[in-house]
Amino acid sequence: MGLLGLRRMTKPTTVDEYLAALPDDVRPVVEGVRDAIRAALPGAEERIRYDMPAVMLDARSAIHFAGWKSHVGLYPVVTLPEPLEVEVAPYRTHKDSVRFPYRQPVPYDLVGRIAAALAEIARARAATG
């Protein structure tokens, strides 16, 4: 499994199973990311995709989050409208990846704003067909 430090070798089938398998020091941070995304996207469907939690933005698009050895990541995070992109830029590691290191406080409010912006982008894309 891709996540470092998972307690069990079986693949999780629910987000709750995924979270339960995280190390005790990582779980609260990843749960905080989940809570921030859920607050920004109330009623959105959660599922496991690519062996990690995903919150569906529309029928095809999702924001994924995962706990790793040294950070929690969000995927895919396309280029966002300004000034939000300026806030996200220090956390970008690749074009569509955002990482929040555990050694720093995770900006949960920023996570929520990223989720809301991605949902808006997905809605706009769906409206234009």
DSSP file (Angstrom, degrees, kcal/mol; ACC not computed):
  #  RESIDUE AA STRUCTURE BP1 BP2  ACC     N-H-->O    O-->H-N    N-H-->O    O-->H-N    TCO  KAPPA ALPHA  PHI   PSI    X-CA   Y-CA   Z-CA
    1    1 A M              0   0    0      0, 0.0     5,-0.1     0, 0.0    50,-0.0   0.000 360.0 360.0 360.0 145.7    0.0    0.0    0.0
    2    2 A G        +     0   0    0      2,-0.1     2,-0.3    49,-0.0    49,-0.0   0.795 360.0  90.7 -69.6 -31.3    1.3    3.5   -0.8
    3    3 A L  S >  S-     0   0    0     48,-0.2     3,-0.9    65,-0.1     2,-0.3  -0.509  75.9-132.7 -72.7 127.2    0.7    5.1    2.6
    4    4 A L  T 3  S+     0   0    0     -2,-0.3    -2,-0.1     1,-0.2    -1,-0.1  -0.611  85.4  21.4 -77.7 136.5    3.7    4.8    4.8
    5    5 A G  T 3  S+     0   0    0     -2,-0.3    -1,-0.2     1,-0.3    63,-0.0   0.525  75.7 158.8  89.4   6.4    2.9    3.6    8.3
    6    6 A L    <   -     0   0    0     -3,-0.9    -1,-0.3     1,-0.1    16,-0.2  -0.394  38.2-141.3 -62.0 141.0   -0.4    1.9    7.8
    7    7 A R  S    S+     0   0    0     14,-1.9     2,-0.3    -2,-0.0    -1,-0.1   0.749  79.9  40.1 -78.2 -24.2   -1.1   -0.6   10.5
    8    8 A R        -     0   0    0     13,-0.2    -2,-0.0     2,-0.2    13,-0.0  -0.877  68.5-138.8-127.2 159.9   -2.6   -3.3    8.3
    9    9 A M  S    S+     0   0    0     -2,-0.3     2,-0.1     2,-0.1    -1,-0.1   0.636  73.2  97.7 -92.2 -15.2   -1.9   -4.6    4.9
   10   10 A T  S    S-     0   0    0      1,-0.1    -2,-0.2    -9,-0.0     0, 0.0  -0.456  81.9-109.2 -75.1 148.3   -5.4   -4.9    3.6
   11   11 A K        -     0   0    0     -2,-0.1    -1,-0.1     1,-0.1     2,-0.1  -0.568  34.1-116.1 -76.7 135.9   -6.7   -2.1    1.5
   12   12 A P        -     0   0    0      0, 0.0    39,-0.1     0, 0.0    -1,-0.1  -0.413  20.6-166.1 -70.8 148.3   -9.3    0.1    3.2
   13   13 A T  S    S+     0   0    0      1,-0.1    35,-0.4    -2,-0.1     2,-0.3   0.525  73.0  37.8-108.8 -11.3  -12.8    0.1    1.6
   14   14 A T  S  > S-     0   0    0     33,-0.1     4,-2.1     1,-0.1     5,-0.1  -0.922  81.3-117.1-134.3 161.9  -14.1    3.2    3.5
   15   15 A V  H  > S+     0   0    0     -2,-0.3     4,-2.7     1,-0.2     5,-0.2   0.893 116.7  55.4 -64.7 -39.0  -12.7    6.5    4.6
   16   16 A D  H  > S+     0   0    0      1,-0.2     4,-2.4     2,-0.2    -1,-0.2   0.902 107.5  49.0 -61.3 -40.4  -13.2    5.5    8.3
   17   17 A E  H  > S+     0   0    0      2,-0.2     4,-1.4     1,-0.2    -1,-0.2   0.912 110.6  51.5 -63.4 -41.8  -11.2    2.3    7.7
   18   18 A Y  H >< S+     0   0    0     -4,-2.1     3,-0.5     1,-0.2     4,-0.4   0.949 112.3  45.3 -58.2 -50.0   -8.4    4.3    6.1
   19   19 A L  H >< S+     0   0    0     -4,-2.7     3,-1.4     1,-0.2    -2,-0.2   0.890 108.7  56.1 -63.7 -40.4   -8.3    6.8    9.0
   20   20 A A  H 3< S+     0   0    0     -4,-2.4    -1,-0.2     1,-0.3    -2,-0.2   0.786 103.7  55.6 -62.8 -27.3   -8.4    4.0   11.6
   21   21 A A  T << S+     0   0    0     -4,-1.4   -14,-1.9    -3,-0.5    -1,-0.3   0.553  87.2 102.3 -83.7  -7.9   -5.3    2.4   10.0
   22   22 A L  S <  S-     0   0    0     -3,-1.4   -16,-0.1    -4,-0.4   -17,-0.1  -0.402  85.2 -94.5 -75.0 152.3   -3.2    5.6   10.4
   23   23 A P    >>  -     0   0    0      0, 0.0     4,-2.6     0, 0.0     3,-1.1  -0.302  38.2-110.9 -60.3 151.7   -0.6    6.0   13.1
   24   24 A D  T 34 S+     0   0    0      1,-0.3    -2,-0.1     2,-0.2    -3,-0.0   0.804 116.6  51.2 -58.0 -33.2   -1.9    7.7   16.2
   25   25 A D  T 34 S+     0   0    0      1,-0.2    -1,-0.3     2,-0.1     4,-0.3   0.718 116.4  40.1 -79.3 -19.2    0.2   10.8   15.6
   26   26 A V  T X> S+     0   0    0     -3,-1.1     4,-2.0     2,-0.1     3,-0.8   0.799  97.8  75.3 -94.9 -36.6   -0.9   11.2   12.0
   27   27 A R  H 3X S+     0   0    0     -4,-2.6     4,-2.9     1,-0.2     5,-0.2   0.858  92.6  51.5 -51.3 -48.3   -4.6   10.4   12.4
   28   28 A P  H 3> S+     0   0    0      0, 0.0     4,-1.8     0, 0.0    -1,-0.2   0.864 110.7  49.7 -62.2 -33.2   -5.8   13.7   14.0
   29   29 A V  H <> S+     0   0    0     -3,-0.8     4,-1.8    -4,-0.3    -2,-0.2   0.938 113.4  44.4 -68.9 -46.2   -4.1   15.8   11.3
   30   30 A V  H  X S+     0   0    0     -4,-2.0     4,-2.5     1,-0.2    -1,-0.2   0.879 112.0  53.6 -67.3 -37.4   -5.7   13.8    8.4
   31   31 A E  H  X S+     0   0    0     -4,-2.9     4,-2.8    -5,-0.3    -1,-0.2   0.880 106.2  53.9 -62.3 -36.6   -9.0   13.8   10.2
   32   32 A G  H  X S+     0   0    0     -4,-1.8     4,-2.2    -5,-0.2    -2,-0.2   0.884 108.0  49.1 -63.6 -39.1   -8.7   17.6   10.4
   33   33 A V  H  X S+     0   0    0     -4,-1.8     4,-2.3     2,-0.2    -2,-0.2   0.930 111.6  49.5 -64.7 -45.1   -8.2   17.8    6.7
   34   34 A R  H  X S+     0   0    0     -4,-2.5     4,-2.8     1,-0.2    -2,-0.2   0.935 110.8  49.7 -58.0 -46.8  -11.2   15.6    6.2
   35   35 A D  H  X S+     0   0    0     -4,-2.8     4,-2.4     1,-0.2    -1,-0.2   0.895 109.9  50.9 -61.2 -40.7  -13.3   17.8    8.4
   36   36 A A  H  X S+     0   0    0     -4,-2.2     4,-1.6     2,-0.2    -1,-0.2   0.901 112.7  45.9 -64.7 -40.7  -12.2   20.9    6.6
   37   37 A I  H  X S+     0   0    0     -4,-2.3     4,-1.8     2,-0.2    -2,-0.2   0.922 113.1  49.6 -68.0 -43.5  -13.1   19.4    3.2
   38   38 A R  H  < S+     0   0    0     -4,-2.8     6,-0.2     1,-0.2    -2,-0.2   0.873 109.5  51.7 -64.1 -37.1  -16.5   18.2    4.5
   39   39 A A  H  < S+     0   0    0     -4,-2.4    -1,-0.2    -5,-0.2    -2,-0.2   0.872 113.1  45.3 -66.4 -36.0  -17.3   21.6    6.0
   40   40 A A  H  < S+     0   0    0     -4,-1.6    -2,-0.2     1,-0.2    -1,-0.2   0.772 124.2  34.0 -76.7 -26.4  -16.5   23.2    2.7
   41   41 A L  S >< S-     0   0    0     -4,-1.8     3,-2.1    -5,-0.1    -1,-0.2  -0.525  82.0-168.4-128.4  63.6  -18.5   20.6    0.7
   42   42 A P  T 3  S+     0   0    0      0, 0.0     3,-0.1     0, 0.0    -3,-0.1  -0.261  74.5  14.7 -59.4 136.7  -21.4   19.6    2.9
   43   43 A G  T 3  S+     0   0    0      1,-0.3     2,-0.1    -5,-0.1    -4,-0.1   0.405  88.9 144.7  83.2  -3.5  -23.2   16.5    1.6
   44   44 A A    <   -     0   0    0     -3,-2.1    -1,-0.3    -6,-0.2     2,-0.2  -0.395  54.5-107.7 -69.1 146.7  -20.5   15.5   -0.8
   45   45 A E        -     0   0    0     11,-0.2    11,-2.9    -3,-0.1     2,-0.4  -0.531  28.9-153.0 -76.3 136.7  -19.9   11.8   -1.2
   46   46 A E  E     +A   55   0A   0     -2,-0.2     2,-0.3     9,-0.2     9,-0.2  -0.864  26.3 148.9-105.9 145.1  -16.8   10.2    0.3
   47   47 A R  E     -A   54   0A   0      7,-2.3     7,-2.5    -2,-0.4     2,-0.6  -0.969  47.6 -96.8-160.0 171.3  -15.2    7.1   -1.1
   48   48 A I  E     +A   53   0A   0    -35,-0.4     2,-0.4    -2,-0.3     3,-0.0  -0.875  43.1 168.8 -96.7 125.9  -11.9    5.4   -1.5
   49   49 A R  E >   +A   52   0A   0      3,-2.7     3,-1.8    -2,-0.6    -2,-0.1  -0.998  69.1   2.5-135.6 137.9  -10.2    5.9   -4.9
   50   50 A Y  T 3  S-     0   0    0     -2,-0.4    -1,-0.1     1,-0.3    14,-0.0   0.849 130.0 -63.2  54.2  35.5   -6.6    5.0   -5.7
   51   51 A D  T 3  S+     0   0    0      1,-0.2    -1,-0.3   -39,-0.1   -48,-0.2   0.672 120.6  89.7  65.2  20.3   -6.3    3.6   -2.2
   52   52 A M  E <  S-A   49   0A   0     -3,-1.8    -3,-2.7    14,-0.1    -1,-0.2  -0.959  86.6 -84.7-140.2 160.0   -6.9    7.0   -0.6
   53   53 A P  E     -A   48   0A   0      0, 0.0    12,-2.0     0, 0.0     2,-0.4  -0.342  44.9-174.4 -64.1 143.8   -9.9    9.0    0.6
   54   54 A A  E     -AB  47  64A   0     -7,-2.5    -7,-2.3    10,-0.2     2,-0.5  -0.997  19.3-152.6-139.2 142.7  -11.7   11.1   -1.9
   55   55 A V  E     -AB  46  63A   0      8,-2.3     8,-2.2    -2,-0.4    -9,-0.2  -0.980  30.3-124.5-114.4 121.9  -14.5   13.6   -1.7
   56   56 A M  E     - B   0  62A   0    -11,-2.9     6,-0.3    -2,-0.5   -11,-0.2  -0.452  25.5-176.7 -73.7 132.4  -16.4   13.8   -4.9
   57   57 A L  S    S-     0   0    0      4,-3.2     2,-0.3     1,-0.3     5,-0.2   0.730  75.4 -24.6 -94.9 -31.0  -16.8   17.2   -6.5
   58   58 A D  S    S-     0   0    0      3,-1.6    -1,-0.3    64,-0.0    65,-0.0  -0.847  94.7 -61.3-159.2-166.4  -19.0   15.9   -9.3
   59   59 A A  S    S+     0   0    0     -2,-0.3    -3,-0.0     1,-0.2     3,-0.0   0.795 133.8  17.8 -60.9 -27.9  -19.6   12.5  -11.0
   60   60 A R  S    S+     0   0    0     -4,-0.0     2,-0.3     1,-0.0    -1,-0.2   0.702 111.6  75.0-115.0 -28.0  -16.0   12.3  -12.2
   61   61 A S        +     0   0    0     58,-0.0    -4,-3.2    61,-0.0    -3,-1.6  -0.647  50.3 165.5 -99.2 147.1  -13.9   14.8  -10.2
   62   62 A A  E     -B   56   0A   0     -6,-0.3     2,-0.5    -2,-0.3    -6,-0.2  -0.980  34.8-127.9-149.1 158.1  -12.7   14.4   -6.7
   63   63 A I  E     -B   55   0A   0     -8,-2.2    -8,-2.3    -2,-0.3     2,-0.3  -0.973  31.9-158.0-106.6 124.9  -10.2   15.9   -4.2
   64   64 A H  E     -BC  54  75A   0     11,-4.0    11,-2.3    -2,-0.5     2,-0.3  -0.740   8.7-170.3-101.2 148.6   -8.1   13.1   -2.7
   65   65 A F  E     + C   0  74A   0    -12,-2.0     2,-0.3    -2,-0.3     9,-0.2  -0.991   6.0 177.6-137.7 149.5   -6.3   13.4    0.6
   66   66 A A  E     - C   0  73A   0      7,-1.8     7,-2.7    -2,-0.3     2,-0.5  -0.996  26.3-129.8-153.4 143.0   -3.7   11.1    2.2
   67   67 A G  E     + C   0  72A   0     -2,-0.3     5,-0.2     5,-0.2     2,-0.2  -0.830  32.7 177.9 -93.7 129.1   -1.5   10.8    5.2
   68   68 A W        -     0   0    0      3,-3.0   -65,-0.1    -2,-0.5   -66,-0.0  -0.578  46.1 -84.1-119.7-177.0    2.1   10.0    4.5
   69   69 A K  S    S+     0   0    0      1,-0.2     3,-0.1    -2,-0.2   -66,-0.0   0.882 122.7   9.9 -60.5 -41.3    5.2    9.6    6.7
   70   70 A S  S    S+     0   0    0      1,-0.1    32,-2.1    32,-0.0    33,-0.4   0.420 128.9  20.6-121.8   0.4    6.0   13.4    6.9
   71   71 A H  E     - D   0 101A   0     30,-0.3    -3,-3.0    31,-0.1     2,-0.4  -0.981  62.5-119.1-158.7 166.5    3.0   15.2    5.4
   72   72 A V  E     -CD  67 100A   0     28,-2.1    28,-2.7    -2,-0.3     2,-0.3  -0.963  38.0-155.4-110.9 135.7   -0.7   15.1    4.5
   73   73 A G  E     -CD  66  99A   0     -7,-2.7    -7,-1.8    -2,-0.4     2,-0.4  -0.813  14.0-153.9-117.1 153.5   -1.3   15.6    0.8
   74   74 A L  E     -CD  65  98A   0     24,-2.4    24,-1.8    -2,-0.3     3,-0.3  -0.974  25.3-137.3-120.6 138.6   -4.1   16.9   -1.4
   75   75 A Y  E     +C   64   0A   0    -11,-2.3   -11,-4.0    -2,-0.4    22,-0.1  -0.987  67.1   9.6-149.5 150.6   -4.5   15.7   -5.0
   76   76 A P        +     0   0    0      0, 0.0     2,-0.6     0, 0.0    -1,-0.3   0.776  65.3 167.6 -78.6 141.9   -5.2   16.9   -7.7
   77   77 A V        -     0   0    0     19,-2.2     3,-0.1    -3,-0.3    20,-0.1  -0.890  19.6-160.2-117.7  98.0   -5.1   20.6   -7.0
   78   78 A V        -     0   0    0     -2,-0.6     2,-0.1     1,-0.2    18,-0.1  -0.153  44.4 -65.4 -67.5 169.5   -5.1   22.4  -10.3
   79   79 A T        -     0   0    0      1,-0.1    -1,-0.2     6,-0.0    17,-0.0  -0.409  63.0-146.1 -59.1 128.6   -3.9   26.0  -10.5
   80   80 A L        -     0   0    0     -2,-0.1     5,-0.2     1,-0.1    -1,-0.1  -0.563  20.8 -87.4 -99.8 160.0   -6.4   28.1   -8.5
   81   81 A P    >>  -     0   0    0      0, 0.0     4,-1.5     0, 0.0     3,-0.7  -0.305  65.5 -69.7 -62.8 148.9   -7.7   31.6   -9.0
   82   82 A E  T 34 S+     0   0    0      1,-0.3     0, 0.0     2,-0.2     0, 0.0  -0.518 114.3  25.4 -72.0 148.1   -5.7   34.4   -7.5
   83   83 A P  T >> S+     0   0    0      0, 0.0     4,-1.3     0, 0.0     3,-0.5  -0.982 120.0  58.2 -88.4   2.2   -5.2   35.3   -4.7
   84   84 A L  H <> S+     0   0    0     -3,-0.7     4,-1.9     1,-0.2     3,-0.4   0.894 101.6  57.8 -59.4 -40.4   -5.9   31.8   -3.4
   85   85 A E  H 3X S+     0   0    0     -4,-1.5     4,-2.3     1,-0.2    -1,-0.2   0.857 100.6  57.2 -59.9 -34.9   -3.1   30.3   -5.6
   86   86 A V  H <4 S+     0   0    0     -3,-0.5    -1,-0.2     1,-0.2    -2,-0.2   0.892 108.4  46.9 -62.7 -38.9   -0.6   32.7   -3.9
   87   87 A E  H  < S+     0   0    0     -4,-1.3    -1,-0.2    -3,-0.4    -2,-0.2   0.852 115.6  45.3 -69.4 -34.5   -1.5   31.1   -0.5
   88   88 A V  H >X S+     0   0    0     -4,-1.9     3,-2.4     1,-0.2     4,-0.6   0.802  91.7  84.2 -78.5 -30.5   -1.3   27.6   -1.9
   89   89 A A  G >< S+     0   0    0     -4,-2.3     3,-1.3     1,-0.3    -1,-0.2   0.800  82.9  57.3 -48.5 -43.0    2.0   28.1   -3.7
   90   90 A P  G 34 S+     0   0    0      0, 0.0    -1,-0.3     0, 0.0    -2,-0.1   0.730 109.8  47.4 -64.1 -17.3    4.3   27.5   -0.7
   91   91 A Y  G <4 S+     0   0    0     -3,-2.4     8,-3.0    -4,-0.2     2,-0.2   0.487  86.2 109.2-100.5  -5.1    2.7   24.0   -0.2
   92   92 A R  E <<  +E   98   0A   0     -3,-1.3     6,-0.2    -4,-0.6     3,-0.1  -0.518  31.2 167.1 -74.2 137.1    2.9   22.9   -3.9
   93   93 A T  E    S+     0   0A   0      4,-1.4     2,-0.3     1,-0.4    -1,-0.2   0.615  71.3  11.1-117.7 -29.0    5.4   20.2   -4.6
   94   94 A H  E >  S-E   97   0A   0      3,-0.8     3,-1.1     1,-0.0    -1,-0.4  -0.844  95.9 -84.6-138.3 174.0    4.3   19.3   -8.1
   95   95 A K  T 3  S+     0   0    0     -2,-0.3    -3,-0.0     1,-0.3    -1,-0.0   0.880 126.5  19.3 -51.6 -46.0    1.9   20.8  -10.6
   96   96 A D  T 3  S+     0   0    0    -20,-0.1   -19,-2.2   -18,-0.1     2,-0.4   0.127 108.7  91.6-116.3  20.5   -1.2   19.2   -9.1
   97   97 A S  E <   - E   0  94A   0     -3,-1.1    -4,-1.4   -21,-0.2    -3,-0.8  -0.928  47.3-170.0-120.7 142.3    0.0   18.2   -5.6
   98   98 A V  E     -DE  74  92A   0    -24,-1.8   -24,-2.4    -2,-0.4     2,-0.4  -0.998   8.4-167.7-128.5 131.9   -0.2   20.1   -2.3
   99   99 A R  E     -D   73   0A   0     -8,-3.0   -26,-0.2    -2,-0.4    -2,-0.0  -0.972  11.2-164.4-125.0 134.9    1.7   18.9    0.8
  100  100 A F  E     -D   72   0A   0    -28,-2.7   -28,-2.1    -2,-0.4     6,-0.1  -0.951  24.1-136.9-115.1 108.7    1.3   20.1    4.4
  101  101 A P  E >   -D   71   0A   0      0, 0.0     3,-1.3     0, 0.0   -30,-0.3  -0.355   8.3-133.7 -66.5 143.4    4.2   18.9    6.5
  102  102 A Y  T 3  S+     0   0    0    -32,-2.1   -31,-0.1     1,-0.3     4,-0.1   0.754 101.6  70.7 -66.1 -24.4    3.4   17.6   10.0
  103  103 A R  T 3  S+     0   0    0    -33,-0.4    -1,-0.3     2,-0.1   -32,-0.1   0.604 100.3  52.9 -72.3  -8.8    6.2   19.6   11.5
  104  104 A Q  S <  S-     0   0    0     -3,-1.3     2,-0.2     3,-0.0    -4,-0.0  -0.903 102.6 -92.9-120.8 152.4    4.1   22.8   10.8
  105  105 A P        -     0   0    0      0, 0.0    -2,-0.1     0, 0.0    -3,-0.0  -0.449  43.9-121.1 -62.5 133.4    0.5   23.5   11.8
  106  106 A V        -     0   0    0     -2,-0.2     2,-1.8    -4,-0.1     3,-0.2  -0.642  16.3-130.7 -77.5 128.2   -1.8   22.5    8.9
  107  107 A P    >>  +     0   0    0      0, 0.0     4,-1.9     0, 0.0     3,-0.7  -0.568  30.8 177.8 -79.8  82.9   -3.9   25.5    7.7
  108  108 A Y  H 3> S+     0   0    0     -2,-1.8     4,-2.2     1,-0.3     5,-0.2   0.822  76.9  58.6 -59.9 -32.8   -7.3   23.8    7.8
  109  109 A D  H 3> S+     0   0    0      1,-0.2     4,-2.0     2,-0.2    -1,-0.3   0.895 106.3  49.0 -63.0 -37.9   -9.0   27.0    6.7
  110  110 A L  H <> S+     0   0    0     -3,-0.7     4,-2.5     2,-0.2    -2,-0.2   0.893 107.1  55.4 -66.8 -40.1   -6.9   26.9    3.6
  111  111 A V  H  X S+     0   0    0     -4,-1.9     4,-2.4     1,-0.2    -2,-0.2   0.928 108.8  48.3 -57.4 -45.4   -7.7   23.3    3.0
  112  112 A G  H  X S+     0   0    0     -4,-2.2     4,-2.4     1,-0.2    -1,-0.2   0.895 111.0  49.4 -62.9 -41.0  -11.4   24.2    3.1
  113  113 A R  H  X S+     0   0    0     -4,-2.0     4,-2.2     2,-0.2    -1,-0.2   0.857 109.6  52.1 -68.9 -33.4  -11.0   27.1    0.7
  114  114 A I  H  X S+     0   0    0     -4,-2.5     4,-2.6     2,-0.2     5,-0.2   0.944 110.6  48.4 -63.6 -47.4   -9.0   24.8   -1.7
  115  115 A A  H  X S+     0   0    0     -4,-2.4     4,-2.2     1,-0.2    -2,-0.2   0.921 112.3  48.3 -59.7 -44.9  -11.9   22.3   -1.6
  116  116 A A  H  X S+     0   0    0     -4,-2.4     4,-2.0     1,-0.2    -1,-0.2   0.905 112.3  48.7 -63.2 -41.7  -14.5   25.0   -2.3
  117  117 A A  H  X S+     0   0    0     -4,-2.2     4,-2.3     2,-0.2    -2,-0.2   0.903 110.8  50.1 -65.7 -41.0  -12.5   26.4   -5.2
  118  118 A L  H  X S+     0   0    0     -4,-2.6     4,-2.4     1,-0.2    -1,-0.2   0.886 109.6  51.6 -65.5 -37.6  -12.0   23.0   -6.7
  119  119 A A  H  X S+     0   0    0     -4,-2.2     4,-2.5    -5,-0.2    -1,-0.2   0.903 109.7  49.9 -64.5 -40.1  -15.7   22.3   -6.5
  120  120 A E  H  X S+     0   0    0     -4,-2.0     4,-2.4     2,-0.2    -2,-0.2   0.907 110.3  49.9 -64.7 -41.9  -16.5   25.6   -8.2
  121  121 A I  H  X S+     0   0    0     -4,-2.3     4,-2.3     2,-0.2    -2,-0.2   0.910 111.2  49.4 -62.1 -42.4  -14.0   24.8  -11.0
  122  122 A A  H  X S+     0   0    0     -4,-2.4     4,-2.4     2,-0.2    -2,-0.2   0.906 111.1  49.6 -64.3 -41.6  -15.7   21.4  -11.4
  123  123 A R  H  X S+     0   0    0     -4,-2.5     4,-2.1     2,-0.2    -2,-0.2   0.915 111.6  48.4 -63.1 -42.8  -19.2   23.0  -11.5
  124  124 A A  H  X S+     0   0    0     -4,-2.4     4,-1.4     1,-0.2    -2,-0.2   0.899 111.8  49.7 -63.9 -40.8  -18.0   25.5  -14.1
  125  125 A R  H  X S+     0   0    0     -4,-2.3     4,-0.5     1,-0.2    -1,-0.2   0.906 111.3  48.9 -64.4 -41.5  -16.4   22.8  -16.2
  126  126 A A  H >< S+     0   0    0     -4,-2.4     3,-0.6     1,-0.2    -2,-0.2   0.857 108.3  54.6 -66.9 -35.0  -19.6   20.7  -16.0
  127  127 A A  H 3< S+     0   0    0     -4,-2.1    -1,-0.2     1,-0.2    -2,-0.2   0.801 108.8  47.6 -69.5 -28.6  -21.8   23.7  -17.1
  128  128 A T  H 3<        0   0    0     -4,-1.4    -1,-0.2    -3,-0.2    -2,-0.2   0.508 360.0 360.0 -92.3  -4.0  -19.7   24.3  -20.2
  129  129 A G    <<        0   0    0     -3,-0.6    -3,-0.2    -4,-0.5    -4,-0.1   0.444 360.0 360.0  75.7 360.0  -19.9   20.6  -21.1
